[in-house]
Amino acid sequence: MVLTDPVAEMITIIRNGLSSQKREVSFWNSKLKAEILKILKNENFIEDFKKEEDSKKARLLVALKYLDSKPAISSIKKISKPGRRVYIDKAHIPIVKRGKGRAILSTSKGVLANTEAKKLGVGGELIIEVW
């Protein structure tokens, strides 16, 4: 099976894991997924993640975060899709849920949260919104 959007698959796995109260989920590794997970960890949306080496291919193991038995992530959605890429400039970087959420962008400076992208004054492809 060929995946056309591996980031969307990652988001779906995380969303399904949270809805079924799983402690950990795993999916295939990629640099973009790892960078997105770093931001989610720094913004306290997930507990931790680690790269797990298999005989065939590496996987990312994500420890999901719960606050009083409720998921730390209320909503996570993919904005830019293979059929419709969404690019924004530095003046139009969104504020998600009045600052309680985060938008994740792929910029020329790397994968950044919306707050960091505003500080650096760069725009890019809007990948994910999470709150």
DSSP file with accessible surface (Angstrom, degrees, kcal/mol):
  #  RESIDUE AA STRUCTURE BP1 BP2  ACC     N-H-->O    O-->H-N    N-H-->O    O-->H-N    TCO  KAPPA ALPHA  PHI   PSI    X-CA   Y-CA   Z-CA
    1    1 A M              0   0  213      0, 0.0     2,-0.5     0, 0.0     0, 0.0   0.000 360.0 360.0 360.0 126.4    0.0    0.0    0.0
    2    2 A V        -     0   0  134      2,-0.0     2,-0.5     0, 0.0     0, 0.0  -0.801 360.0-144.2 -95.9 127.0    1.4    3.3   -1.0
    3    3 A L        -     0   0   69     -2,-0.5     0, 0.0     1,-0.1     0, 0.0  -0.790  13.9-172.3 -92.3 129.0    0.8    6.2    1.3
    4    4 A T  S    S+     0   0  122     -2,-0.5    -1,-0.1     1,-0.2    -2,-0.0   0.715  84.4  27.3 -89.6 -22.2    0.2    9.6   -0.4
    5    5 A D     >  +     0   0   28      1,-0.1     4,-1.6     2,-0.0    -1,-0.2  -0.699  60.6 173.7-141.7  86.7    0.2   11.5    2.9
    6    6 A P  H  > S+     0   0   52      0, 0.0     4,-2.2     0, 0.0     5,-0.1   0.815  82.1  57.9 -66.1 -27.9    2.2   10.0    5.7
    7    7 A V  H  > S+     0   0    7      2,-0.2     4,-2.5     1,-0.2     5,-0.2   0.911 105.1  50.7 -68.3 -39.3    1.6   13.0    8.1
    8    8 A A  H  > S+     0   0   29      2,-0.2     4,-2.3     1,-0.2    -1,-0.2   0.897 109.2  51.6 -63.4 -37.7   -2.1   12.5    7.8
    9    9 A E  H  X S+     0   0   57     -4,-1.6     4,-2.5     2,-0.2    -2,-0.2   0.929 109.1  50.4 -63.8 -42.3   -1.7    8.9    8.7
   10   10 A M  H  X S+     0   0    0     -4,-2.2     4,-2.5     1,-0.2    -2,-0.2   0.928 110.6  49.1 -60.8 -45.1    0.3    9.9   11.7
   11   11 A I  H  X S+     0   0    1     -4,-2.5     4,-2.9     1,-0.2    -1,-0.2   0.913 111.0  50.1 -62.1 -41.8   -2.4   12.4   12.8
   12   12 A T  H  X S+     0   0   57     -4,-2.3     4,-2.8     2,-0.2     5,-0.2   0.910 110.1  50.0 -64.4 -41.1   -5.1    9.7   12.4
   13   13 A I  H  X S+     0   0   44     -4,-2.5     4,-2.4     2,-0.2    -2,-0.2   0.924 113.1  46.3 -64.1 -43.1   -3.1    7.2   14.5
   14   14 A I  H  X S+     0   0    0     -4,-2.5     4,-2.4     2,-0.2    -2,-0.2   0.946 113.8  48.4 -63.6 -47.6   -2.6    9.7   17.2
   15   15 A R  H  X S+     0   0  102     -4,-2.9     4,-2.2     1,-0.2    -2,-0.2   0.927 113.9  46.4 -60.1 -44.5   -6.3   10.8   17.2
   16   16 A N  H  X S+     0   0   90     -4,-2.8     4,-1.5     1,-0.2    -1,-0.2   0.891 111.2  52.4 -66.4 -38.1   -7.4    7.1   17.2
   17   17 A G  H  <>S+     0   0    3     -4,-2.4     5,-2.8    -5,-0.2    -2,-0.2   0.906 110.7  47.3 -64.2 -40.2   -5.0    6.3   20.1
   18   18 A L  H ><5S+     0   0   11     -4,-2.4     3,-1.3     1,-0.2    -2,-0.2   0.902 109.8  52.4 -67.7 -39.7   -6.3    9.2   22.2
   19   19 A S  H 3<5S+     0   0   92     -4,-2.2    -1,-0.2     1,-0.3    -2,-0.2   0.804 112.9  44.7 -70.0 -25.2  -10.0    8.3   21.6
   20   20 A S  T 3<5S-     0   0   66     -4,-1.5    -1,-0.3    -5,-0.2    -2,-0.2   0.238 113.5-118.4-101.0  13.7   -9.3    4.7   22.7
   21   21 A Q  T < 5 +     0   0   94     -3,-1.3    -3,-0.2     1,-0.2     2,-0.1   0.784  52.3 167.7  58.7  33.5   -7.3    5.9   25.7
   22   22 A K      < -     0   0  117     -5,-2.8    -1,-0.2    -6,-0.2     3,-0.1  -0.457  34.9-147.0 -74.9 150.7   -4.0    4.1   24.6
   23   23 A R  S    S+     0   0  159      1,-0.2    41,-2.3    -2,-0.1     2,-0.3   0.800  79.9  20.4 -84.1 -34.0   -0.8    5.0   26.4
   24   24 A E  E     -A   63   0A 105     39,-0.2     2,-0.3    -7,-0.1    -1,-0.2  -0.982  58.4-175.3-138.7 149.1    1.4    4.6   23.3
   25   25 A V  E     -A   62   0A  14     37,-2.0    37,-3.2    -2,-0.3     2,-0.3  -0.936  10.8-159.3-134.1 160.5    1.1    4.5   19.5
   26   26 A S  E     +A   61   0A  40     -2,-0.3     2,-0.3    35,-0.2    35,-0.2  -0.983  14.4 162.5-142.9 153.9    3.6    3.8   16.8
   27   27 A F  E     -A   60   0A   2     33,-1.6    33,-3.3    -2,-0.3    -2,-0.0  -0.951  48.6 -62.8-158.2 170.1    4.1    4.5   13.1
   28   28 A W  E     -A   59   0A  96     -2,-0.3    31,-0.3    31,-0.2     2,-0.2  -0.273  57.7-112.3 -63.8 146.6    6.9    4.5   10.5
   29   29 A N        +     0   0   34     29,-2.2     2,-0.3    23,-0.1    -1,-0.1  -0.467  41.5 158.4 -81.2 144.9    9.7    7.0   11.0
   30   30 A S     >  -     0   0   40     -2,-0.2     4,-2.2     1,-0.1     5,-0.2  -0.951  48.2-115.2-154.6 159.4   10.4   10.0    8.8
   31   31 A K  H  > S+     0   0  185     -2,-0.3     4,-2.3     2,-0.2     5,-0.2   0.910 115.5  50.5 -62.6 -42.2   12.3   13.3    9.4
   32   32 A L  H  > S+     0   0   64      1,-0.2     4,-2.3     2,-0.2    -1,-0.2   0.931 110.6  48.6 -63.9 -43.8    9.2   15.4    9.0
   33   33 A K  H  > S+     0   0    5      1,-0.2     4,-2.5     2,-0.2    -1,-0.2   0.911 111.1  50.8 -62.2 -42.4    7.2   13.3   11.5
   34   34 A A  H  X S+     0   0   17     -4,-2.2     4,-2.1     1,-0.2    -1,-0.2   0.903 110.1  49.6 -63.3 -40.7   10.0   13.4   14.0
   35   35 A E  H  X S+     0   0   70     -4,-2.3     4,-1.7     2,-0.2    -1,-0.2   0.903 111.0  49.3 -65.4 -40.3   10.2   17.2   13.7
   36   36 A I  H  X S+     0   0    0     -4,-2.3     4,-2.4     1,-0.2    -2,-0.2   0.927 110.5  50.9 -63.7 -42.3    6.4   17.6   14.2
   37   37 A L  H  X S+     0   0    0     -4,-2.5     4,-2.4     1,-0.2    -2,-0.2   0.864 105.1  56.8 -65.1 -35.0    6.6   15.3   17.3
   38   38 A K  H  X S+     0   0   97     -4,-2.1     4,-2.7     2,-0.2    -1,-0.2   0.927 109.3  46.1 -59.7 -44.0    9.5   17.4   18.7
   39   39 A I  H  X S+     0   0   16     -4,-1.7     4,-2.2     2,-0.2    -2,-0.2   0.932 111.3  51.2 -65.6 -44.0    7.2   20.5   18.6
   40   40 A L  H  <>S+     0   0    1     -4,-2.4     5,-3.1     1,-0.2     6,-1.0   0.885 112.6  47.1 -61.5 -35.6    4.3   18.6   20.1
   41   41 A K  H ><5S+     0   0   81     -4,-2.4     3,-1.6     3,-0.2    -2,-0.2   0.934 111.6  49.5 -70.4 -45.4    6.5   17.4   22.9
   42   42 A N  H 3<5S+     0   0  123     -4,-2.7    -2,-0.2     1,-0.3    -1,-0.2   0.821 112.0  49.1 -63.4 -30.4    7.9   21.0   23.5
   43   43 A E  T 3<5S-     0   0   57     -4,-2.2    -1,-0.3    -5,-0.2    -2,-0.2   0.282 117.3-114.8 -92.6   9.2    4.4   22.4   23.6
   44   44 A N  T < 5S+     0   0  105     -3,-1.6    -3,-0.2     2,-0.2    -2,-0.1   0.814  80.9 122.4  63.4  37.1    3.2   19.7   26.1
   45   45 A F  S   <S+     0   0   20     -5,-3.1    20,-0.6    -6,-0.2     2,-0.3   0.685  77.4  28.1 -95.5 -23.5    0.8   17.9   23.8
   46   46 A I  E    S-B   64   0A   2     -6,-1.0    18,-0.2    18,-0.2    -1,-0.2  -0.937  73.3-131.7-131.7 157.6    2.5   14.5   24.1
   47   47 A E  E    S-     0   0A 104     16,-2.0     2,-0.3    -2,-0.3    17,-0.2   0.969  73.8 -46.7 -69.7 -56.4    4.6   13.0   26.9
   48   48 A D  E     -B   63   0A  74     15,-1.2    15,-3.0     2,-0.0     2,-0.3  -0.972  46.3-148.2-167.0 169.5    7.6   11.8   24.8
   49   49 A F  E     -B   62   0A  38     -2,-0.3     2,-0.3    13,-0.2    13,-0.2  -0.981  11.2-172.6-149.1 154.7    8.6    9.9   21.6
   50   50 A K  E     -B   61   0A 121     11,-2.0    11,-3.1    -2,-0.3     2,-0.5  -0.992  27.9-113.6-147.5 155.1   11.5    7.8   20.6
   51   51 A K  E     -B   60   0A 119     -2,-0.3     2,-0.5     9,-0.2     9,-0.2  -0.767  29.2-160.9 -89.8 128.4   12.9    6.1   17.5
   52   52 A E  E     -B   59   0A  77      7,-3.6     7,-2.9    -2,-0.5     2,-0.4  -0.956  10.1-140.7-115.4 120.4   12.7    2.3   17.7
   53   53 A E        -     0   0  131     -2,-0.5     2,-0.2     5,-0.2     5,-0.2  -0.663  21.4-176.7 -84.5 129.9   14.9    0.4   15.3
   54   54 A D        -     0   0   78     -2,-0.4     4,-0.1     3,-0.1    -1,-0.0  -0.563  42.9-102.1-108.7 179.9   13.5   -2.7   13.7
   55   55 A S  S    S+     0   0  125     -2,-0.2     3,-0.1     2,-0.1    -1,-0.1   0.850 119.4  26.2 -72.3 -31.4   15.1   -5.2   11.4
   56   56 A K  S    S-     0   0  191      1,-0.3     2,-0.3    -3,-0.0    -1,-0.1   0.917 130.4 -10.8 -95.2 -60.7   13.4   -3.6    8.4
   57   57 A K        -     0   0  114     -5,-0.0    -1,-0.3    -4,-0.0    -3,-0.1  -0.988  69.7 -99.9-146.8 151.8   12.6    0.0    9.1
   58   58 A A        -     0   0   11     -2,-0.3   -29,-2.2    -5,-0.2     2,-0.3  -0.397  34.1-159.6 -74.5 148.1   12.6    2.4   12.0
   59   59 A R  E     -AB  28  52A  53     -7,-2.9    -7,-3.6   -31,-0.3     2,-0.5  -0.896  15.0-128.4-122.7 155.5    9.4    3.3   13.8
   60   60 A L  E     -AB  27  51A   3    -33,-3.3   -33,-1.6    -2,-0.3     2,-0.6  -0.913  17.9-157.4-103.6 127.4    8.5    6.2   16.1
   61   61 A L  E     -AB  26  50A  22    -11,-3.1   -11,-2.0    -2,-0.5     2,-0.5  -0.935  11.0-163.5-107.4 119.5    6.9    5.2   19.4
   62   62 A V  E     -AB  25  49A   0    -37,-3.2   -37,-2.0    -2,-0.6     2,-0.7  -0.912  12.7-149.5-112.8 125.1    4.8    8.1   20.9
   63   63 A A  E     -AB  24  48A  25    -15,-3.0   -16,-2.0    -2,-0.5   -15,-1.2  -0.836  25.3-139.5 -90.4 115.4    3.7    8.2   24.6
   64   64 A L  E     - B   0  46A   5    -41,-2.3     2,-0.4    -2,-0.7   -18,-0.2  -0.413  11.0-129.6 -77.5 153.4    0.4   10.1   24.6
   65   65 A K        -     0   0   37    -20,-0.6     7,-2.5    -2,-0.1     8,-0.4  -0.872  21.5-174.8-111.2 136.3   -0.4   12.6   27.3
   66   66 A Y  E     -C   71   0B  24     -2,-0.4     2,-0.5     5,-0.3     3,-0.1  -0.975  12.2-156.9-127.4 142.1   -3.5   12.7   29.5
   67   67 A L  E >  S-C   70   0B  99      3,-3.6     3,-1.4    -2,-0.4    -2,-0.0  -0.968  85.2 -18.1-118.9 112.7   -4.6   15.4   32.0
   68   68 A D  T 3  S-     0   0  155     -2,-0.5    -1,-0.2     1,-0.3     0, 0.0   0.933 128.8 -53.9  53.8  48.1   -7.0   14.0   34.6
   69   69 A S  T 3  S+     0   0   90      1,-0.2    -1,-0.3    -3,-0.1   -48,-0.0   0.569 119.4 111.9  61.2  14.2   -7.8   11.1   32.3
   70   70 A K  E <  S-C   67   0B 149     -3,-1.4    -3,-3.6     1,-0.0    -1,-0.2  -0.927  77.8-102.2-110.7 141.0   -8.6   13.5   29.4
   71   71 A P  E     -C   66   0B  43      0, 0.0    -5,-0.3     0, 0.0   -53,-0.0  -0.281  16.9-137.5 -60.7 141.6   -6.4   13.7   26.4
   72   72 A A  S    S+     0   0   15     -7,-2.5     2,-0.7   -27,-0.2    -6,-0.1   0.766  95.0  66.9 -68.8 -24.4   -4.0   16.7   26.2
   73   73 A I        +     0   0    7     -8,-0.4     3,-0.1   -28,-0.2    -1,-0.1  -0.877  57.7 175.4-100.5 113.1   -4.9   17.1   22.6
   74   74 A S  S    S+     0   0  101     57,-1.8     2,-0.3    -2,-0.7    -1,-0.2   0.855  73.8   3.4 -80.3 -39.8   -8.5   18.1   22.1
   75   75 A S        +     0   0   37     56,-2.7    56,-2.5     2,-0.0     2,-0.4  -0.989  58.2 179.0-149.4 138.7   -8.2   18.4   18.3
   76   76 A I  E     +D  130   0C   4     -2,-0.3     2,-0.4    54,-0.2    54,-0.2  -0.984  16.2 170.6-140.0 124.9   -5.5   17.8   15.8
   77   77 A K  E     -D  129   0C  92     52,-2.4    52,-2.2    -2,-0.4     2,-0.4  -0.997  33.2-121.8-141.8 148.0   -6.1   18.3   12.1
   78   78 A K  E     +D  128   0C  25     -2,-0.4    50,-0.2    50,-0.2    49,-0.1  -0.715  25.7 178.2 -84.9 129.6   -4.1   18.4    8.8
   79   79 A I        +     0   0   33     48,-2.7     2,-0.4    -2,-0.4    48,-0.2   0.877  65.8  53.3 -97.0 -58.9   -4.5   21.7    7.0
   80   80 A S  S    S-     0   0    0     46,-0.9     5,-0.2    47,-0.5    -1,-0.2  -0.699  72.1-176.7 -83.9 127.2   -2.2   21.4    3.9
   81   81 A K  B >   -H   84   0D 113      3,-2.2     3,-1.0    -2,-0.4   -76,-0.0  -0.807  40.9-103.7-121.9 162.5   -3.0   18.3    1.9
   82   82 A P  T 3  S+     0   0   60      0, 0.0     3,-0.3     0, 0.0    -1,-0.1   0.863 122.7  44.0 -56.2 -33.7   -1.5   16.7   -1.2
   83   83 A G  T 3  S+     0   0   83      1,-0.3     2,-0.2    -3,-0.0    -3,-0.0   0.668 126.6  28.4 -84.9 -15.8   -4.3   18.0   -3.4
   84   84 A R  B <  S-H   81   0D 170     -3,-1.0    -3,-2.2     2,-0.0    -1,-0.3  -0.729  72.7-163.1-150.0  92.8   -4.4   21.5   -1.8
   85   85 A R        -     0   0  121     -3,-0.3     2,-0.6    -2,-0.2    -5,-0.1  -0.569   9.9-149.8 -77.2 139.3   -1.3   22.9   -0.4
   86   86 A V        -     0   0   25     40,-0.3    40,-2.5    -2,-0.2     2,-0.4  -0.952  16.7-179.3-116.4 114.8   -1.8   25.9    2.0
   87   87 A Y  E     -E  125   0C 153     -2,-0.6     2,-0.3    38,-0.2    38,-0.2  -0.909   1.9-174.4-112.9 140.8    1.0   28.5    2.1
   88   88 A I  E     -E  124   0C  33     36,-2.7    36,-1.8    -2,-0.4     2,-0.2  -0.963  17.4-132.4-132.1 150.4    1.0   31.6    4.4
   89   89 A D    >   -     0   0   83     -2,-0.3     3,-1.5    34,-0.2    33,-0.1  -0.451  40.1 -93.5 -93.1 175.7    3.3   34.5    4.7
   90   90 A K  G >  S+     0   0  132      1,-0.3     3,-0.8    31,-0.2    32,-0.1   0.783 122.7  58.0 -63.7 -25.0    4.6   35.9    8.0
   91   91 A A  G 3  S+     0   0   79      1,-0.2    -1,-0.3    30,-0.1    27,-0.0   0.701 108.2  46.3 -77.1 -18.2    1.8   38.4    8.3
   92   92 A H  G <  S+     0   0  130     -3,-1.5    -1,-0.2     2,-0.1    -2,-0.2   0.104  70.9 139.2-114.9  23.6   -0.9   35.7    8.1
   93   93 A I    <   -     0   0    8     -3,-0.8    -3,-0.0    -4,-0.1     2,-0.0  -0.525  54.9-121.0 -68.3 125.2    0.4   33.2   10.6
   94   94 A P        -     0   0   31      0, 0.0     2,-0.6     0, 0.0     9,-0.2  -0.325   8.5-139.3 -74.7 152.0   -2.7   32.0   12.5
   95   95 A I        -     0   0  113      7,-0.1     2,-0.5    -2,-0.0     3,-0.5  -0.956  26.7-144.6-103.2 119.7   -3.2   32.2   16.3
   96   96 A V    > > -     0   0    6     -2,-0.6     5,-2.4     5,-0.4     3,-0.8  -0.770  68.8 -16.8 -96.7 125.1   -4.9   28.9   17.2
   97   97 A K  G > 5S-     0   0  117     -2,-0.5     3,-2.0     1,-0.2    -1,-0.2   0.895 124.6 -56.8  50.4  49.3   -7.6   29.0   20.0
   98   98 A R  G 3 5S-     0   0  238     -3,-0.5    -1,-0.2     1,-0.3    -2,-0.1   0.831 108.8 -46.9  54.4  35.7   -6.5   32.4   21.3
   99   99 A G  G < 5S+     0   0   36     -3,-0.8    -1,-0.3     2,-0.0    -2,-0.2   0.332 121.6 100.5  93.8  -7.3   -2.9   31.2   21.8
  100  100 A K  T < 5S+     0   0  176     -3,-2.0    -3,-0.2    -4,-0.3     2,-0.2   0.751  81.5  50.1 -81.3 -23.0   -3.8   27.9   23.6
  101  101 A G  S   <S-     0   0    0     -5,-2.4    -5,-0.4    30,-0.1     2,-0.4  -0.475  77.4-133.4-104.5 179.6   -3.3   25.8   20.4
  102  102 A R  E     -F  130   0C  45     28,-3.0    28,-2.9    -2,-0.2     2,-0.4  -0.988   2.6-149.9-136.8 146.0   -0.4   25.7   17.9
  103  103 A A  E     -F  129   0C   0     -2,-0.4    11,-2.0    26,-0.2     2,-0.5  -0.911  18.9-146.0-106.4 141.4   -0.1   25.7   14.2
  104  104 A I  E     -FG 128 113C   0     24,-3.0    23,-2.6    -2,-0.4    24,-1.4  -0.949  18.2-171.2-114.0 127.7    2.9   23.8   12.8
  105  105 A L  E     -FG 126 112C   0      7,-3.3     7,-2.7    -2,-0.5     2,-0.7  -0.894  24.7-137.6-119.5 148.4    4.6   25.2    9.7
  106  106 A S  E     +FG 125 111C  44     19,-2.6    19,-2.2    -2,-0.3     5,-0.2  -0.923  42.6 167.3-100.6 112.4    7.2   23.9    7.3
  107  107 A T  E >   -FG 124 110C  16      3,-2.3     3,-1.5    -2,-0.7    17,-0.2  -0.619  54.7 -96.8-119.2 179.4    9.4   26.9    6.6
  108  108 A S  T 3  S+     0   0  113     15,-0.5     3,-0.1     1,-0.3    16,-0.1   0.693 125.8  54.5 -70.4 -17.3   12.8   27.6    5.1
  109  109 A K  T 3  S-     0   0  134      1,-0.4    -1,-0.3     8,-0.0     2,-0.2   0.289 124.4 -95.5 -95.3   5.9   14.2   27.6    8.7
  110  110 A G  E <   -G  107   0C  33     -3,-1.5    -3,-2.3     2,-0.1     2,-0.5  -0.601  68.1 -26.8 111.7-171.1   12.8   24.1    9.3
  111  111 A V  E    S+G  106   0C  22     -5,-0.2     2,-0.3    -2,-0.2    -5,-0.2  -0.706  74.2 173.9 -83.6 123.4    9.6   22.8   10.9
  112  112 A L  E     -G  105   0C  23     -7,-2.7    -7,-3.3    -2,-0.5     2,-0.1  -0.933  34.4-116.1-133.6 153.4    8.4   25.5   13.4
  113  113 A A  E  >  -G  104   0C   7     -2,-0.3     4,-2.5    -9,-0.2    -9,-0.2  -0.462  42.5-106.1 -77.1 159.9    5.4   26.2   15.7
  114  114 A N  H  > S+     0   0    6    -11,-2.0     4,-2.1     1,-0.2     5,-0.2   0.864 119.3  54.1 -59.9 -35.6    3.5   29.4   14.8
  115  115 A T  H  > S+     0   0   52      1,-0.2     4,-1.8     2,-0.2    -1,-0.2   0.922 111.4  44.4 -65.5 -42.4    5.0   31.3   17.8
  116  116 A E  H  > S+     0   0   78      2,-0.2     4,-2.3     1,-0.2    -2,-0.2   0.887 111.2  53.6 -69.2 -38.8    8.5   30.6   16.7
  117  117 A A  H  X>S+     0   0    0     -4,-2.5     5,-2.0     1,-0.2     4,-1.2   0.896 108.2  50.7 -63.8 -37.8    7.8   31.3   13.1
  118  118 A K  H  <5S+     0   0  100     -4,-2.1    -1,-0.2    -5,-0.2    -2,-0.2   0.914 109.7  50.5 -64.9 -42.3    6.4   34.7   14.1
  119  119 A K  H  <5S+     0   0  161     -4,-1.8    -2,-0.2     1,-0.2    -1,-0.2   0.909 115.6  41.8 -59.8 -43.4    9.5   35.5   16.1
  120  120 A L  H  <5S-     0   0   81     -4,-2.3    -1,-0.2     2,-0.1    -2,-0.2   0.616 108.2-128.1 -80.5 -14.4   11.7   34.6   13.2
  121  121 A G  T  <5 +     0   0   30     -4,-1.2     2,-0.3     1,-0.2   -31,-0.2   0.889  61.0 132.4  69.8  41.6    9.5   36.4   10.7
  122  122 A V      < -     0   0   21     -5,-2.0    -1,-0.2   -32,-0.1     2,-0.2  -0.929  37.1-163.1-125.3 148.5    9.1   33.5    8.3
  123  123 A G        +     0   0   22     -2,-0.3   -15,-0.5   -30,-0.0     2,-0.3  -0.499  22.8 138.6-109.6-173.1    6.0   31.9    6.6
  124  124 A G  E     -EF  88 107C  16    -36,-1.8   -36,-2.7    -2,-0.2     2,-0.5  -0.985  54.6 -19.8 166.5-157.2    5.7   28.6    4.9
  125  125 A E  E     -EF  87 106C  29    -19,-2.2   -19,-2.6    -2,-0.3     2,-0.7  -0.678  55.7-134.8 -84.8 125.4    3.4   25.6    4.4
  126  126 A L  E     + F   0 105C  10    -40,-2.5   -46,-0.9    -2,-0.5   -40,-0.3  -0.714  33.7 168.0 -81.0 111.2    0.8   25.3    7.1
  127  127 A I  E     +     0   0C   5    -23,-2.6   -48,-2.7    -2,-0.7   -47,-0.5   0.928  52.1   4.8 -92.3 -55.8    0.8   21.6    8.0
  128  128 A I  E     -DF  78 104C   0    -24,-1.4   -24,-3.0   -50,-0.2     2,-0.4  -0.967  45.7-156.3-138.1 147.5   -1.1   21.0   11.3
  129  129 A E  E     +DF  77 103C  34    -52,-2.2   -52,-2.4    -2,-0.3     2,-0.4  -0.992  24.7 177.0-119.5 133.8   -3.3   22.8   13.8
  130  130 A V  E      DF  76 102C   0    -28,-2.9   -28,-3.0    -2,-0.4   -54,-0.2  -0.994 360.0 360.0-138.7 140.7   -3.5   21.3   17.3
  131  131 A W              0   0   60    -56,-2.5   -56,-2.7    -2,-0.4   -57,-1.8  -0.980 360.0 360.0-154.1 360.0   -5.2   22.3   20.5
